[in-house]
Every structure is written in structure tokens, then in C-alpha cells.
Amino acid sequence: MTSRSYWTAVWCGFLVLTIGLGVRQSFGIFLKPVSAELQVGRELFSFGTALSMLLMGAVAPFSGRLCDRFGSAPTIAGGGALYVAGMIVTATMHNGAMLILGNALVGVGLSAASFGPVLGVILRVAPPAKAALAVGICSAGGSFGQFFIVPLAAVLQNHLGGWRPTMWALTGLAVLIMLLSIGLNDSREIAAAQRAGGDRQSAGSALSEAFGQRSYVLLVIGYFVCGFHVAFVGGHLPAYISDKGIGLSLFGITLSPAELGGWSIGMVGLFNIAGSILWSAMGARHKRKNLLSLLYLLRSLVFLGFVLAPLSAASVLIFAGALGFLWLGTVPLTTSLVGHIFGPVHLTMLNGVVFFGHQVGSFFGGWGGGRLFDLQGNYDMMWWISIALGLVAAALHWPIVEERLTRPTSAALPQPA
């Protein structure tokens, strides 16, 4: 692949992740106004967003299989169309059922227009020497979306006078996903891998092989923790800050607690732009499984510091910046580790299964935050659960064997009948 077409894929993937994940992360801004308008508790809204994340993960292996079989560009475009349909339902909702339906459509759409399919393209088309940098830059798109789109949504909601016009503006942005998919064409690379003999292994055989490896199972379980952290913080930190009445006034600039909540998520995204690239680059020089253990350990320490420190605008922004550096560094490390162990042929499907573990965690992190808040009136227990899970994930990743899997042709790659 030429340098020009390779960079086209990187930047189109960057923008797909910017829009898809940035718009999705902005939903936390709407938790309080939507819950109040529909006259439901936070649990229903949290359940809707958590269900979206769960469906995103549950469908990811199937979306990955479509990418591996038919190419990523048409799969991502189809996912973008479902995403837009879900946003339209959400923007027009007037009851809990529409809230759930809109979130479900967004989740299924994102399964085909998120990290797994997009990074699968990059790992296929990028030159091996540039793959780590390319994956890191592309992964940073999701972070840039948080930095740019989430604060934008908070400002728009304030200036447009409500969440509905803001949701329509975000829907317009989501339409671009379908157009950007044109630049994510990996059909030539897929055909080349199949001609090289990789198609002799069926999807079912690839899954059986993967789950026969303890390292793969540990990756699936460990990624649960990442999803839990991301969904809880992304979905509930703005409400937590608003509940505590923590605003900011500095150099003549005043931010309300609701606006500070949006900017805190934006800070997470800003710092993760550097974090994604740096963790990915380190993954080219050090064992990725060791870096993942370190990353989860540092997350637990950051959560602990936030819980123990006096709550203020400064502590919120410091927490957001520190967590942002660790936010999605897991994605390029985990995705490339799966590719390193199992190879490129069934890469997107196998990463889709790992991502399902992530999204099961997202379901419990997003819904659990709303459930425990409605039961206890605060998020205290969720913070301590997040600390404990980070320590568990650090321990789970350490024994992973980071070696390329060798496949005897007669055993692992049976000839088609």
C-alpha cells in the first residue's frame, strides 16, 4: 500500500472514532435533563446507555466477521447508518421505550464503526514498521472526540436552550461516519491474506483456537475492567460534579457545575490523545501485557487519590488529566496484542470478542452507577469498586504469554472439503 493511501485510512479512521465515540460519550451530559423531562430516575437513563454499550459489544464479533469476510468499508458505513437512526430516535423520544430503542440502535451501529473495525483496517494496511504509530494516532481519535465534542455538547445545551436541539446537532455530525468509511477500504489486504492461505481456517476454528489459549481468555476478562471504568466515569462524572455543586471561576471565566462536568470529560479526552500515542509507541518496544498491568495499576492509584483528596475544581481537573493519560491506552495495546498472537486473517472478529468483554464491563459500570445512586443517593461505592477492579485487571494481565501462535497446517488449518 502506498504511503498516501495508508495515511488516508489513518485519518479517516481518526475522524470516524472522533465522531462516533465523541457523540456517544456526550450522552452523560443529558443524564439529568432527560431523566427530569421523562420523569424517570437515573437508573432508566443509565440502563439505556449501558444496554447500548452491551449491544455494541455483543454484536462486535459479528461485525468483525463481516469486516474480515466482506471488507471494513461497507461494514462501517452500515454501522454509521444504524447509528444515525438511533440518534434520530433519541432526539425525538418522549418516553422510556424510545430512550431504550434509540440507545440500542446507537450501540449496534457503533459495533461496526468503533475501535475493532477501524483499528483492524489500520493493522492491515499500515507498513509493519509504522503500525504502532498508526494505531496510536487513530486510537487518539476517540479521545479527541471527548475533548472536542463533549464540551461542545455542554455549551450547545446551555446556549440552545435544551438537550433536544443539541441532540439534533450531534445527529448531523454522525452522518459523516458513512462518508468517511470510503477511506477505510481494506478489501485488497483481506484478499491477499486469503490467497496466502489464511482462509483455510474457518471462523469457528479460529474462535476455538483462541479460547483454547489462556492468554486470550485473560484479555477478554481483563478488558471488562476497562469498560467498567470508562462507562462509569464517562456516564456519571458530569452528574457527580453537578451533584456536588463544584464549579470553576478563573481569570474571569466562570463554569457552572454542569459545564465543568462536560469539560472534565473533555480533559480526559485531551490528555488521552497523548496517552494513546505514547502507550502505543511503548508497545512497540516493551511487552504489551506488562504495559497493560502497569496501566490498570496506575488507574487504581488515580481513583484512590481522587476519592481521598478534598473535592474541588482543581482536584476534578487533575483527576481528569491523570485518568485521561490512562483512558484508552488499553485499546491499541490490547488490539495489537491480539493481532500479534493470532495474525491478521480473523483479527477483527477476535478483537470483537475481546471487545465484548469490554462492553459487558461498560454495562455494569454505566447501569451500576445509576442503580447504586438511586439506592444510596451517592456514588461512593462505585469509586471503591473501580479501585478494586483496577487491581484485579493488573494481576490478570501479568501472566499473559505474548508470543505469536504457531499453527501446524495439518492441525490448525484444515483444508476445505
N, C-alpha and C positions, 0 to 999 in steps of 0.2 A: 504494500500500500504506500502511496506517495505521502510525503510529509504534509502536503496541503490537505488531502482528504482525511488524514489522521487527525489533524487539528480541527477540521470541520466537525468530526464526531465528538471530540473532546468538548468543544464549546457549545454545540447543540445539546449534548448531554448535560453540561453545566446548567444551561438555561431551563431544560426540562425539569431538573431537580430543584432549581431555584423556584420555579412557579409551582410545581406540584407539591413539594414539601413546605414551601413558604406559605402558600394559601392554607394548606392543611394545618400547619402549626398555629395559624392565626385564630383558629376556632376557639382557643382558650379565652380570647378577648370577648367572645359573645356569650360565655357561660352565664354570667349574672343577668344581662338584659334579656336573653332568650328565656331563661328559667322564670324570670319575673313576668314577662309578657304571656307566656303559655301557662303560667300559674302551676308550675311543677317544681319539685325540689331539684337540687343539683344532681342527684343520683340519676335522673332520667337523661339529662343532657350528657352526663358523664358516661352513662351506659351507651348512648348513641355514638359518641366519639370512640368509645372503647370497642364497640361492635365493628365500627368502621376499620379500626386497626386490626381486629381479629380476622375479619374477612379479607383484608389486604394480605395478611399472612397466609390464610387458608387457601386462597386462590393463587398465591405466588408460585407454587410448584407447577401448576397447570399453565400459568402464563409463561413461566420459564421454559416449559416443554414446547409451547408454541413458538417461542423465540428460537430455541435450538432446532426446531423442525422446519419452520417456515421463514425465519428471519425476524429480527428485532423491530425493524421499522414499521411494518404493518401491525405488529402486536402492540407497540407503544401508541400508535395512532388510535387503535381501537380502545385502548385503555383511556386515552385522553378524551374520547367521545363519551364514555361512561362517566368519567369524572365531571365533565361539563353538565351532563344530565343530572347528576347528583347535586351539583351546586344550584341548578335551577330549582329543583325540588326544595332545597334548603332555603333559598331566598324567598320562596312563596309559601312556606309552611305556616300552618295555623293550628296545628295540633301535634301531639306526641308521635302519632303514627307517621306523619310526614317527616318529622325530625329523624326518626329511625330509618325510614326509606332513603332519605337524602344522604345520610351518613353511610348507609350500606352501599349505595351506588358509587360514592366517592371512594370507599375502601376497595371495592372490586376494581374500579378504574385505576387506582394507584398501584395495584398489584402488578399491572403491566406497564406502569410509567414511573417506576421508582428505582431504587438502587440496583436491585438484581438485574433487570433487563438492561438498564443503561450502562452499568459497570461491566456487564457481560460483553457488550459491544466494545468497550474500550480495551478490555483484556484481549479480545480477539484481534482488533485492528492495529493496536499500538505496537511499535517495534519493541522487542523484549527489553532492550536497554532503557527504554523510555516509559515502560509500563507503570512503574511505581509512581513516577511524577504525574503521568496522565491520570491515573486512578485518583491520586490525591487532589489534583486540581478539579476533576469532575465531581468528586465527593463534596468538595467545598461548595458546590452549587446549592446543596440543601441548606448549608449554613448561611450562605449569602441571602437565601430566601427568608430565613428567620430574621437576619439583620435588617433587610430592606422591607419585606412585605408585612411582617408582624407589626412593627411600629407604624408603618403606613396605614394598616387597618385600624389601629388605635386612634390615629389622628383623623382618619376619614370618618370613623364612627362619631367622633366628637364634633366635627365640622359639618357633616352631612345630616346630623340630627337623628341618627338611629342606626341600628345594625342592618336593616334591610337594604338600603342603598349601598352600604359598604359591601354587603354580600354580592350584590349585582356587579359592582366594580371588580371584585375578585373573580367572578364568573367570566367576565370579559378577558381577564388575564389568562384564565385556564384554557381558553380556546387556542392559545398559541402553542400548547403542547402538541396538538395534532399537526401543526405546520412544522414544528421543529423536528418531528420524528423523521422527516425526509433526510436529514443529515446523519441519521443513525442506521445506515444500511450496512449490515454485515453478512449479506447473503453470499458474497464471494468467498469470505473466510470460512463460513459454515460448509459450503460445498467442497472447499479444499480439504477441510478436516475429514469430511465423509469419504472423499476419494483416497485419503491416506489410510483408510481402514477403520476409522473410529466408529462408523455406523454399524459395525458388526456387533456392537454391544447395544442391547435394547435398553429402553428406559427402565423397565422393571429390573433388569440385571444390574444396571448402574445403581439403582436405589438399594438393592440387596447388598451389593458390594460395599456401598457407603456405610450402611447401617451395621455392617459386619466389622467396621473399624471403630474402635473405642474413641479415637480422636474425633471422628465426625460426630458421634453422639454427644461428646463433651462440648463441642462447638454449638450444637443445637441447644443444649441445656443452658450453657453459659450465655448465649445471646438473649435468652429470656430476661436476664437481669438488665441488659442494655435497654430493651424495650420497656421494662417496668420503669426505669429511671426517666427515660425520655418522655413517656406518656404522662407520668405523674407531674414532672416539673413543667413540661410544655403546656399541659392542660390545666394545672392548678396553681402554679406560681403567681400568675396575674391576680387571681382571686384571693390568694393568700395575702399578697401585698395590699390589695384593696381592703380586705377584712381588717388588717392591722392599721389601716389609715396612714401608711408610710408614703409620703410624697417627697418632692425634691424642689428646693429653691436655691439656685446657684447662679451667680453672675447675671442676675436679672431674669433668668429663665425659671419658670415655675411649672412643675409637672404634678398633675393630680395623682393620687394613688393608682387610679386606673391606667393613666398614661405611663407611670413608672413601671407598672406591671408589663405593659407592652414593650417598653424599652429594655426591660430586663431580659425578656426573651430575645430581643434584638441583639443585646450584648452577648448572649450565649452564642448566637449565630456569628457575630463579628469575630469573636475570639476563636471560634471553631474553623473559620476559614484558614487561619494559620495552623491550627491544630491538626486538621485533616491532612494538609500537605506535609507537615512535619512528621506526624506519626507514620504516614505512608512512606515517606522517604527513609525513615529509620527502619521500616520493614524491609527495605532493600538491602540493609547492612546487618541487621540483627534478626534473631529468631522472632517471628511474629507472635508466637504463642507466649513468649516471655514478655513482650511488649503489652499484650492484652492483659496478662496478670497484673503488670505494673499499673496499667491504665485503670483497671477496676479498683485496685487498692487505693490509688490516688482519689478516685471518685468518693470512696467511703470517707476518706480524710476530709475532703472538701465539704461533704454533707455534715460531718461531725462538727467542723468549725462553724458552719452556718447555724447549726442548732444551738451551740454553746455561746456564740458571740451575741452581745446585745443587738437587737434588731434595729436597723437604721437604714436610711437611703444608701449610705456608704457600704454597709455590710451586704445589702442586696446587690449592689453593682459589683463589688469584689467577688461575691459568690457567683454571680452570673458570668463574670470574666473567667474565673478559675474553672468553673464547670464547663464553660464553652470550649476551653482548650482541650477538654477530655470528652466532649459531647459525642461527636460522630467519628472520632478516630478509630473506633471499633469497626466501622464499616469497611474501609479499604483493607485493613488488616485481616478481617475475617473473610471477606470476599476473595482476596488474593490468596489466602491460605487454602481455601477450598480448591481454587484453580491450580495451585501448586501441587496439592496432593493428588487430585483426580484428573487433571488435564482439561482441555477446552471443549470436548465434544458435548458433554451433558452439564457443562458449567452452570448455565442459568437455572436449570431445573434443580440441581443440587444446592445451589445458593438459595433458591426459592424455599426449599425445605428448611434450611438453616434459618432463613428469614421468618418462616412460620413460627419458630421458637421465639424469635424477637417479638413478633406481634401477639403471641399468647401473653408474653410479659407486658406488652403495651395494654392489652385488655385489662389485666388485673391492676396495672398501675393507674390507668385512666379511670376505670369504673371504681376500683377500690378507694381511690381518693375521694370521689363523690359519696360513696357508701359510708365510709368512716366519718366523713364530715357531717352527713345527715344524722348519723348515730351519736357522735360525740361533740359536734359543734366546733371541731378544730382538726388540724392536720398533724398533730403531734406524733401519733403512732406511725403515720406514713413515713415521716422523716427517719424514724428509728428502723423501720423495716428496710428502707432504702440503704441505710448504712450497713445493716447485716447482710443484705443480698450482695452488695459490692464485695464484701469479704469472701462470700461463698464463690462468687464468679472468679475472683483472683485465684482461689485454690483450685477450681475446676480446670482452668486453662493451663496450669503449670505442667501437668503430666502429658499433655498432647504431644504426639510424635510428629514432628514437622519434616516428613520425608516424602518424596514422590512415590506414589504407589506403582509397583511393577506388576504387570499383568501377563502371565503366561498365556499365549494365544489360545492354547487348547482348553484352558480352564476358564479364563475370564472373558474371552471374546469368542463365544461360539459362532460358527459360521451359520448364516441364514439358510433355512431349508430351501 
